[in-house]
Amino acid sequence: EVVDEYGLGVKNGLDETIEMVTGILGLQACEGSDCVPPNARSHTVLLAGKFVGDMKVLVRLSFGIDATGNVAMRVAARGDTQEAAAIIHGIISEA
């Protein structure tokens, strides 16, 4: 498992931020975890999918937003190989 934290800057809300990040990663949310309750200040999304080479990955995204709209994200990724988890963090870092 590879874990890291990222500051995403000022965003309009967690729902838009979650949609943006899941779109960038190209993974599917598990069990409706992408649905953010109204007025939520934090939320966790579980993602799953495959990358080129048939590498399976699981990702846990934990988001928090402060009163000024700054969003922080904690990413925990694991996969069939350490490389799969590292790819997730590479994609996020370059976005």
MMTF fields as JSON, N, C-alpha, C and O atoms, coordinates in Angstrom:
{
  "mmtfVersion": "1.0.0",
  "mmtfProducer": "UNKNOWN",
  "numBonds": 379,
  "numAtoms": 380,
  "numGroups": 95,
  "numChains": 1,
  "numModels": 1,
  "chainsPerModel": [1],
  "groupsPerChain": [95],
  "chainIdList": ["A"],
  "bondAtomList": [4, 2, 8, 6, 12, 10, 16, 14, 20, 18, 24, 22, 28, 26, 32, 30, 36, 34, 40, 38, 44, 42, 48, 46, 52, 50, 56, 54, 60, 58, 64, 62, 68, 66, 72, 70, 76, 74, 80, 78, 84, 82, 88, 86, 92, 90, 96, 94, 100, 98, 104, 102, 108, 106, 112, 110, 116, 114, 120, 118, 124, 122, 128, 126, 132, 130, 136, 134, 140, 138, 144, 142, 148, 146, 152, 150, 156, 154, 160, 158, 164, 162, 168, 166, 172, 170, 176, 174, 180, 178, 184, 182, 188, 186, 192, 190, 196, 194, 200, 198, 204, 202, 208, 206, 212, 210, 216, 214, 220, 218, 224, 222, 228, 226, 232, 230, 236, 234, 240, 238, 244, 242, 248, 246, 252, 250, 256, 254, 260, 258, 264, 262, 268, 266, 272, 270, 276, 274, 280, 278, 284, 282, 288, 286, 292, 290, 296, 294, 300, 298, 304, 302, 308, 306, 312, 310, 316, 314, 320, 318, 324, 322, 328, 326, 332, 330, 336, 334, 340, 338, 344, 342, 348, 346, 352, 350, 356, 354, 360, 358, 364, 362, 368, 366, 372, 370, 376, 374],
  "bondOrderList": [1, 1, 1, 1, 1, 1, 1, 1, 1, 1, 1, 1, 1, 1, 1, 1, 1, 1, 1, 1, 1, 1, 1, 1, 1, 1, 1, 1, 1, 1, 1, 1, 1, 1, 1, 1, 1, 1, 1, 1, 1, 1, 1, 1, 1, 1, 1, 1, 1, 1, 1, 1, 1, 1, 1, 1, 1, 1, 1, 1, 1, 1, 1, 1, 1, 1, 1, 1, 1, 1, 1, 1, 1, 1, 1, 1, 1, 1, 1, 1, 1, 1, 1, 1, 1, 1, 1, 1, 1, 1, 1, 1, 1, 1],
  "groupList": [{"groupName": "GLU", "atomNameList": ["N", "CA", "C", "O"], "elementList": ["N", "C", "C", "O"], "formalChargeList": [0, 0, 0, 0], "bondAtomList": [1, 0, 2, 1, 3, 2], "bondOrderList": [1, 1, 2], "singleLetterCode": "E", "chemCompType": "L-PEPTIDE LINKING"}, {"groupName": "VAL", "atomNameList": ["N", "CA", "C", "O"], "elementList": ["N", "C", "C", "O"], "formalChargeList": [0, 0, 0, 0], "bondAtomList": [1, 0, 2, 1, 3, 2], "bondOrderList": [1, 1, 2], "singleLetterCode": "V", "chemCompType": "L-PEPTIDE LINKING"}, {"groupName": "ASP", "atomNameList": ["N", "CA", "C", "O"], "elementList": ["N", "C", "C", "O"], "formalChargeList": [0, 0, 0, 0], "bondAtomList": [1, 0, 2, 1, 3, 2], "bondOrderList": [1, 1, 2], "singleLetterCode": "D", "chemCompType": "L-PEPTIDE LINKING"}, {"groupName": "TYR", "atomNameList": ["N", "CA", "C", "O"], "elementList": ["N", "C", "C", "O"], "formalChargeList": [0, 0, 0, 0], "bondAtomList": [1, 0, 2, 1, 3, 2], "bondOrderList": [1, 1, 2], "singleLetterCode": "Y", "chemCompType": "L-PEPTIDE LINKING"}, {"groupName": "GLY", "atomNameList": ["N", "CA", "C", "O"], "elementList": ["N", "C", "C", "O"], "formalChargeList": [0, 0, 0, 0], "bondAtomList": [1, 0, 2, 1, 3, 2], "bondOrderList": [1, 1, 2], "singleLetterCode": "G", "chemCompType": "PEPTIDE LINKING"}, {"groupName": "LEU", "atomNameList": ["N", "CA", "C", "O"], "elementList": ["N", "C", "C", "O"], "formalChargeList": [0, 0, 0, 0], "bondAtomList": [1, 0, 2, 1, 3, 2], "bondOrderList": [1, 1, 2], "singleLetterCode": "L", "chemCompType": "L-PEPTIDE LINKING"}, {"groupName": "LYS", "atomNameList": ["N", "CA", "C", "O"], "elementList": ["N", "C", "C", "O"], "formalChargeList": [0, 0, 0, 0], "bondAtomList": [1, 0, 2, 1, 3, 2], "bondOrderList": [1, 1, 2], "singleLetterCode": "K", "chemCompType": "L-PEPTIDE LINKING"}, {"groupName": "ASN", "atomNameList": ["N", "CA", "C", "O"], "elementList": ["N", "C", "C", "O"], "formalChargeList": [0, 0, 0, 0], "bondAtomList": [1, 0, 2, 1, 3, 2], "bondOrderList": [1, 1, 2], "singleLetterCode": "N", "chemCompType": "L-PEPTIDE LINKING"}, {"groupName": "THR", "atomNameList": ["N", "CA", "C", "O"], "elementList": ["N", "C", "C", "O"], "formalChargeList": [0, 0, 0, 0], "bondAtomList": [1, 0, 2, 1, 3, 2], "bondOrderList": [1, 1, 2], "singleLetterCode": "T", "chemCompType": "L-PEPTIDE LINKING"}, {"groupName": "ILE", "atomNameList": ["N", "CA", "C", "O"], "elementList": ["N", "C", "C", "O"], "formalChargeList": [0, 0, 0, 0], "bondAtomList": [1, 0, 2, 1, 3, 2], "bondOrderList": [1, 1, 2], "singleLetterCode": "I", "chemCompType": "L-PEPTIDE LINKING"}, {"groupName": "MET", "atomNameList": ["N", "CA", "C", "O"], "elementList": ["N", "C", "C", "O"], "formalChargeList": [0, 0, 0, 0], "bondAtomList": [1, 0, 2, 1, 3, 2], "bondOrderList": [1, 1, 2], "singleLetterCode": "M", "chemCompType": "L-PEPTIDE LINKING"}, {"groupName": "GLN", "atomNameList": ["N", "CA", "C", "O"], "elementList": ["N", "C", "C", "O"], "formalChargeList": [0, 0, 0, 0], "bondAtomList": [1, 0, 2, 1, 3, 2], "bondOrderList": [1, 1, 2], "singleLetterCode": "Q", "chemCompType": "L-PEPTIDE LINKING"}, {"groupName": "ALA", "atomNameList": ["N", "CA", "C", "O"], "elementList": ["N", "C", "C", "O"], "formalChargeList": [0, 0, 0, 0], "bondAtomList": [1, 0, 2, 1, 3, 2], "bondOrderList": [1, 1, 2], "singleLetterCode": "A", "chemCompType": "L-PEPTIDE LINKING"}, {"groupName": "CYS", "atomNameList": ["N", "CA", "C", "O"], "elementList": ["N", "C", "C", "O"], "formalChargeList": [0, 0, 0, 0], "bondAtomList": [1, 0, 2, 1, 3, 2], "bondOrderList": [1, 1, 2], "singleLetterCode": "C", "chemCompType": "L-PEPTIDE LINKING"}, {"groupName": "SER", "atomNameList": ["N", "CA", "C", "O"], "elementList": ["N", "C", "C", "O"], "formalChargeList": [0, 0, 0, 0], "bondAtomList": [1, 0, 2, 1, 3, 2], "bondOrderList": [1, 1, 2], "singleLetterCode": "S", "chemCompType": "L-PEPTIDE LINKING"}, {"groupName": "PRO", "atomNameList": ["N", "CA", "C", "O"], "elementList": ["N", "C", "C", "O"], "formalChargeList": [0, 0, 0, 0], "bondAtomList": [1, 0, 2, 1, 3, 2], "bondOrderList": [1, 1, 2], "singleLetterCode": "P", "chemCompType": "L-PEPTIDE LINKING"}, {"groupName": "ARG", "atomNameList": ["N", "CA", "C", "O"], "elementList": ["N", "C", "C", "O"], "formalChargeList": [0, 0, 0, 0], "bondAtomList": [1, 0, 2, 1, 3, 2], "bondOrderList": [1, 1, 2], "singleLetterCode": "R", "chemCompType": "L-PEPTIDE LINKING"}, {"groupName": "HIS", "atomNameList": ["N", "CA", "C", "O"], "elementList": ["N", "C", "C", "O"], "formalChargeList": [0, 0, 0, 0], "bondAtomList": [1, 0, 2, 1, 3, 2], "bondOrderList": [1, 1, 2], "singleLetterCode": "H", "chemCompType": "L-PEPTIDE LINKING"}, {"groupName": "PHE", "atomNameList": ["N", "CA", "C", "O"], "elementList": ["N", "C", "C", "O"], "formalChargeList": [0, 0, 0, 0], "bondAtomList": [1, 0, 2, 1, 3, 2], "bondOrderList": [1, 1, 2], "singleLetterCode": "F", "chemCompType": "L-PEPTIDE LINKING"}],
  "groupTypeList": [0, 1, 1, 2, 0, 3, 4, 5, 4, 1, 6, 7, 4, 5, 2, 0, 8, 9, 0, 10, 1, 8, 4, 9, 5, 4, 5, 11, 12, 13, 0, 4, 14, 2, 13, 1, 15, 15, 7, 12, 16, 14, 17, 8, 1, 5, 5, 12, 4, 6, 18, 1, 4, 2, 10, 6, 1, 5, 1, 16, 5, 14, 18, 4, 9, 2, 12, 8, 4, 7, 1, 12, 10, 16, 1, 12, 12, 16, 4, 2, 8, 11, 0, 12, 12, 12, 9, 9, 17, 4, 9, 9, 14, 0, 12],
  "groupIdList": [1, 2, 3, 4, 5, 6, 7, 8, 9, 10, 11, 12, 13, 14, 15, 16, 17, 18, 19, 20, 21, 22, 23, 24, 25, 26, 27, 28, 29, 30, 31, 32, 33, 34, 35, 36, 37, 38, 39, 40, 41, 42, 43, 44, 45, 46, 47, 48, 49, 50, 51, 52, 53, 54, 55, 56, 57, 58, 59, 60, 61, 62, 63, 64, 65, 66, 67, 68, 69, 70, 71, 72, 73, 74, 75, 76, 77, 78, 79, 80, 81, 82, 83, 84, 85, 86, 87, 88, 89, 90, 91, 92, 93, 94, 95],
  "secStructList": [7, 3, 3, 3, 3, 3, 3, 3, 3, 3, 7, 1, 7, 2, 2, 2, 2, 2, 2, 2, 2, 2, 2, 2, 2, 6, 7, 3, 3, 1, 6, 6, 6, 6, 7, 7, 7, 6, 6, 7, 1, 3, 3, 3, 3, 3, 3, 3, 3, 3, 3, 6, 6, 6, 3, 3, 3, 3, 3, 3, 3, 3, 3, 3, 3, 7, 6, 6, 7, 3, 3, 3, 3, 3, 3, 3, 3, 3, 3, 1, 1, 2, 2, 2, 2, 2, 2, 2, 2, 2, 2, 2, 2, 2, 7],
  "xCoordList": [0.849, 0.0, 0.885, 1.863, 0.527, 1.239, 0.27, -0.827, 0.677, -0.187, 0.521, 1.716, -0.24, 0.301, -0.851, -2.016, -0.503, -1.508, -1.231, -0.081, -2.32, -2.218, -3.129, -4.235, -2.665, -3.494, -4.024, -3.245, -5.339, -5.948, -6.35, -6.848, -6.138, -6.495, -7.975, -8.683, -8.429, -9.818, -10.711, -10.45, -11.75, -12.725, -14.129, -14.326, -15.109, -16.5, -17.191, -18.168, -16.716, -17.336, -16.709, -15.969, -17.008, -16.431, -16.972, -16.232, -18.266, -18.835, -18.159, -17.86, -17.91, -17.224, -15.77, -15.25, -15.131, -13.743, -13.63, -12.727, -14.529, -14.523, -14.761, -14.097, -15.695, -15.961, -14.72, -14.409, -14.015, -12.814, -11.72, -11.116, -11.466, -10.378, -10.686, -9.806, -11.915, -12.245, -12.17, -11.792, -12.525, -12.403, -10.955, -10.643, -10.074, -8.646, -8.081, -7.301, -8.47, -7.934, -8.58, -7.974, -9.804, -10.481, -10.899, -10.982, -11.166, -11.586, -13.05, -13.603, -13.675, -15.081, -15.241, -14.516, -16.205, -16.503, -17.209, -18.024, -16.888, -17.486, -18.648, -18.562, -19.722, -20.85, -21.408, -21.811, -21.441, -22.014, -21.227, -21.757, -19.956, -19.149, -18.847, -18.328, -19.161, -18.926, -20.054, -19.95, -21.119, -22.237, -21.928, -21.801, -21.81, -21.441, -22.707, -23.548, -22.866, -24.019, -23.998, -22.923, -25.166, -25.215, -24.453, -24.512, -23.746, -23.002, -21.894, -21.461, -21.432, -20.358, -19.051, -18.761, -18.267, -16.962, -15.835, -14.68, -16.187, -15.218, -15.968, -17.169, -15.234, -15.858, -14.771, -13.662, -15.094, -14.17, -14.804, -15.969, -14.005, -14.451, -13.567, -12.346, -14.179, -13.455, -13.547, -14.639, -12.394, -12.336, -11.68, -10.852, -12.056, -11.446, -11.37, -12.171, -10.388, -10.27, -9.018, -8.31, -8.757, -7.576, -6.838, -7.442, -5.523, -4.673, -4.153, -4.362, -3.469, -2.854, -1.98, -1.269, -2.039, -1.287, -2.116, -1.61, -3.414, -4.35, -3.981, -4.261, -3.347, -3.002, -4.23, -4.768, -4.669, -5.808, -5.347, -4.267, -6.194, -5.89, -7.129, -8.256, -6.892, -7.906, -7.387, -6.218, -8.262, -7.845, -8.862, -10.071, -8.35, -9.191, -8.816, -7.685, -9.77, -9.56, -10.317, -11.532, -9.615, -10.25, -10.103, -8.991, -11.234, -11.256, -11.702, -12.486, -11.202, -11.65, -11.632, -10.749, -12.6, -12.684, -12.85, -13.631, -12.104, -12.225, -13.222, -13.805, -13.409, -14.398, -14.101, -15.018, -12.841, -12.482, -12.543, -12.318, -12.843, -12.965, -11.711, -11.687, -10.659, -9.438, -9.697, -10.231, -9.301, -9.537, -8.21, -7.236, -8.194, -7.052, -7.515, -8.669, -6.607, -6.944, -5.846, -4.661, -6.249, -5.325, -5.617, -6.765, -4.585, -4.742, -4.008, -2.816, -4.73, -4.133, -4.429, -5.589, -3.375, -3.542, -2.803, -1.702, -3.419, -2.766, -3.166, -4.228, -2.309, -2.587, -1.899, -1.275, -2.023, -1.368, 0.141, 0.804, 0.661, 2.089, 2.274, 1.355, 3.445, 3.77, 3.725, 3.384, 4.072, 4.063, 2.662, 2.519, 1.632, 0.26, -0.116, -0.739, 0.25, -0.045, 0.745, 0.223, 1.969, 2.803, 2.262, 2.372, 1.68, 1.096, -0.022, -0.126, -0.86, -1.956, -1.399, -1.89, -0.378, 0.209, 0.888, 0.88, 1.464, 2.067, 1.044, 1.289, -0.093, -1.175, -1.661, -1.838, -1.872, -2.355, -1.338, -1.7, -0.067, 0.985, 1.118, 1.444, 0.865, 1.015, -0.233, -0.172, -1.373, -2.627, -2.694, -3.684],
  "yCoordList": [-1.187, 0.0, 1.237, 1.319, 2.197, 3.471, 4.563, 4.671, 5.381, 6.432, 7.771, 7.88, 8.802, 10.155, 11.146, 10.787, 12.401, 13.462, 14.551, 14.834, 15.162, 16.192, 17.365, 17.166, 18.571, 19.761, 20.095, 20.26, 20.199, 20.419, 21.874, 22.215, 22.728, 24.134, 24.37, 23.501, 25.544, 25.948, 25.302, 25.413, 24.637, 23.978, 24.398, 24.92, 24.164, 24.539, 23.603, 23.996, 22.389, 21.438, 20.073, 19.818, 19.198, 17.857, 17.028, 16.257, 17.185, 16.37, 16.642, 15.701, 17.905, 18.239, 17.752, 17.282, 17.872, 17.435, 15.925, 15.444, 15.189, 13.73, 13.308, 12.398, 13.955, 13.65, 13.906, 13.124, 15.008, 15.36, 14.307, 13.845, 13.93, 12.989, 11.599, 10.955, 11.125, 9.801, 9.795, 8.786, 10.907, 11.015, 10.952, 10.299, 11.627, 11.612, 10.198, 9.758, 9.496, 8.151, 7.099, 6.063, 7.356, 6.393, 5.127, 4.063, 5.234, 4.082, 4.234, 5.331, 3.142, 3.141, 3.158, 2.474, 3.954, 4.004, 2.719, 2.172, 2.251, 1.034, 1.382, 2.316, 0.634, 0.677, 2.07, 2.392, 2.907, 4.243, 5.191, 6.199, 4.868, 5.709, 7.078, 7.943, 7.3, 8.602, 9.598, 10.762, 9.166, 10.053, 10.789, 10.176, 12.099, 12.926, 13.465, 14.049, 13.285, 13.852, 15.383, 15.981, 16.017, 17.483, 18.091, 17.583, 19.173, 19.934, 19.136, 19.503, 18.056, 17.26, 18.042, 18.713, 17.963, 18.613, 17.608, 17.988, 16.316, 15.257, 14.078, 13.902, 13.288, 12.135, 11.173, 11.592, 9.88, 8.85, 8.116, 7.723, 7.939, 7.25, 6.028, 6.11, 4.893, 3.668, 3.431, 3.418, 3.244, 3.037, 1.707, 1.211, 1.137, -0.1, -0.065, 0.595, -0.791, -0.874, -1.598, -2.194, -1.529, -2.167, -1.159, -0.272, -1.306, -0.509, -1.374, -2.587, -0.731, -1.452, -2.57, -2.374, -3.7, -4.847, -5.653, -6.57, -5.307, -6.03, -5.963, -6.893, -4.851, -4.668, -4.165, -3.106, -4.904, -4.507, -3.52, -3.665, -2.495, -1.526, -1.232, -1.258, -0.953, -0.465, 0.839, 0.938, 1.842, 3.156, 3.666, 3.57, 4.209, 4.874, 6.36, 6.725, 7.206, 8.65, 9.26, 9.093, 9.961, 10.645, 12.144, 12.663, 12.829, 14.259, 15.044, 14.557, 16.253, 17.189, 18.588, 18.921, 19.399, 20.768, 21.709, 21.439, 22.822, 23.775, 24.882, 24.872, 25.819, 26.882, 27.785, 28.401, 27.875, 28.726, 27.982, 28.591, 26.672, 25.894, 25.141, 24.486, 25.226, 24.457, 22.972, 22.584, 22.15, 20.712, 19.979, 20.248, 19.054, 18.171, 16.752, 16.395, 15.955, 14.594, 13.642, 13.889, 12.563, 11.494, 10.309, 9.879, 9.781, 8.676, 7.45, 7.506, 6.354, 5.065, 4.13, 3.839, 3.661, 2.806, 1.492, 1.456, 0.429, -0.876, -1.619, -1.38, -2.51, -3.251, -4.585, -5.0, -5.262, -6.561, -6.429, -7.347, -5.266, -4.997, -3.62, -2.802, -3.37, -2.057, -1.006, 0.153, -1.423, -0.518, 0.035, 1.215, -0.794, -0.359, 0.752, 1.735, 0.611, 1.637, 2.912, 4.017, 2.765, 3.93, 4.68, 5.904, 3.971, 4.618, 5.563, 6.668, 5.14, 5.994, 7.313, 8.379, 7.245, 8.465, 9.304, 10.533, 8.666, 9.387, 10.16, 11.303, 9.55, 10.208, 11.436, 12.506, 11.282, 12.397, 13.517, 14.688, 13.174, 14.181, 15.007, 16.193, 14.379, 15.066, 15.816, 16.624, 15.565, 16.211, 17.658, 18.342],
  "zCoordList": [0.0, 0.0, 0.0, 0.743, -0.843, -0.93, -0.511, -1.059, 0.47, 1.014, 0.905, 1.181, 0.495, 0.436, 0.54, 0.367, 0.826, 0.948, -0.069, -0.407, -0.554, -1.576, -1.216, -0.714, -1.47, -1.351, -2.728, -3.666, -2.867, -4.174, -4.409, -5.482, -3.415, -3.568, -3.334, -2.825, -3.706, -3.478, -4.547, -5.745, -4.09, -4.979, -4.558, -3.461, -5.442, -5.165, -4.193, -3.556, -4.064, -3.149, -3.303, -4.253, -2.363, -2.409, -3.569, -4.18, -3.876, -4.956, -6.29, -7.025, -6.621, -7.865, -7.848, -8.86, -6.694, -6.566, -6.742, -7.427, -6.135, -6.245, -7.691, -8.186, -8.366, -9.768, -10.631, -11.53, -10.348, -11.096, -10.892, -11.86, -9.649, -9.353, -9.895, -10.465, -9.729, -10.253, -11.78, -12.376, -12.414, -13.869, -14.325, -15.32, -13.604, -13.942, -13.808, -14.653, -12.761, -12.524, -13.42, -13.695, -13.877, -14.737, -14.026, -14.64, -12.727, -11.93, -11.544, -11.614, -11.14, -10.765, -9.248, -8.525, -8.78, -7.349, -6.929, -7.672, -5.741, -5.193, -4.272, -3.475, -4.387, -3.462, -3.232, -2.115, -4.27, -4.161, -3.276, -2.809, -3.044, -2.145, -2.73, -2.024, -4.016, -4.629, -4.358, -4.747, -3.704, -3.36, -2.059, -0.999, -2.155, -1.008, -0.345, -1.028, 0.968, 1.66, 1.588, 1.535, 1.586, 1.551, 2.729, 3.848, 2.462, 3.473, 4.158, 5.25, 3.538, 4.134, 4.093, 3.103, 5.154, 5.232, 4.992, 4.799, 5.007, 4.704, 4.084, 4.289, 3.33, 2.676, 2.215, 1.883, 2.196, 1.717, 0.549, 0.594, -0.503, -1.713, -1.923, -1.784, -2.259, -2.568, -4.07, -4.639, -4.708, -6.154, -6.473, -5.709, -7.606, -8.079, -9.594, -10.257, -10.135, -11.579, -12.0, -11.188, -13.317, -13.9, -14.757, -15.361, -14.801, -15.662, -16.791, -16.814, -17.73, -18.843, -18.274, -17.288, -18.886, -18.375, -17.404, -16.758, -17.294, -16.437, -14.95, -14.194, -14.536, -13.12, -12.361, -12.687, -11.368, -10.546, -9.483, -8.911, -9.22, -8.171, -7.343, -7.839, -6.079, -5.153, -4.57, -4.196, -4.494, -4.009, -3.0, -3.21, -1.901, -0.905, -0.92, -0.596, -1.296, -1.319, -0.152, -0.046, 0.722, 1.843, 1.62, 1.525, 1.539, 1.26, 2.477, 3.292, 2.593, 3.605, 3.008, 2.218, 3.386, 2.89, 4.079, 4.992, 4.06, 5.166, 4.81, 3.726, 5.713, 5.544, 4.353, 3.809, 3.938, 2.801, 1.476, 0.431, 1.483, 0.259, -0.138, -1.18, 0.684, 0.393, 0.649, 1.688, -0.334, -0.239, -0.065, -0.768, 0.881, 1.091, 0.766, 1.003, 0.224, -0.159, 0.303, 0.079, 0.942, 1.338, 0.44, 0.323, -0.192, -1.134, -0.607, -0.305, -0.502, -0.158, -1.324, -1.616, -1.989, -3.169, -2.969, -2.419, -3.42, -3.415, -4.674, -5.249, -5.084, -6.308, -6.325, -5.348, -7.467, -7.645, -7.44, -6.957, -7.818, -7.667, -7.035, -7.043, -6.497, -5.952, -7.062, -6.822, -8.268, -9.422, -9.679, -10.002, -9.542, -9.766, -8.8, -9.201, -7.545, -6.544, -6.844, -6.69, -7.26, -7.582, -8.793, -8.855, -9.756, -10.938, -10.521, -11.052, -9.576, -9.087, -8.586, -8.955, -7.748, -7.193, -8.269, -8.192, -9.252, -10.363, -11.172, -11.558, -11.429, -12.173, -11.405, -11.987, -10.116, -9.299, -9.242, -9.35, -9.073, -8.974, -10.252, -10.199, -11.397, -12.675, -13.109, -14.035, -12.454, -12.857, -12.403, -12.663]
}
